[in-house]
């Protein structure tokens, strides 16, 4: 199942910046650094995301690449984090 949450998270702005923008590929880079993606998968996925203009276009990624993203995001708990209700405990924060 292709996660719209993951696709939306991977697509961080309506207009994609070049791959040199460090914030755009942070999640994919983290997947590589955690050895959840190969260097080749990282390059291919990064290029796909860079030329996609919407989460829907990211969802059209070739199945083998999408499966790699899904496995990595599952290992990282990305969907669970996105679906978790916000914590009502704000720690030491005081609201006026």
Secondary structure, DSSP 8 states (H G I E B T S, - for coil): ---HHHHHHH--SSS---TT-TTTTHHHHHHHHTTSS-HHHHHHHHHHHHH-SSHHHHTTS-HHHHHHHHHHHHHHTHHHHHHS---S--TT----
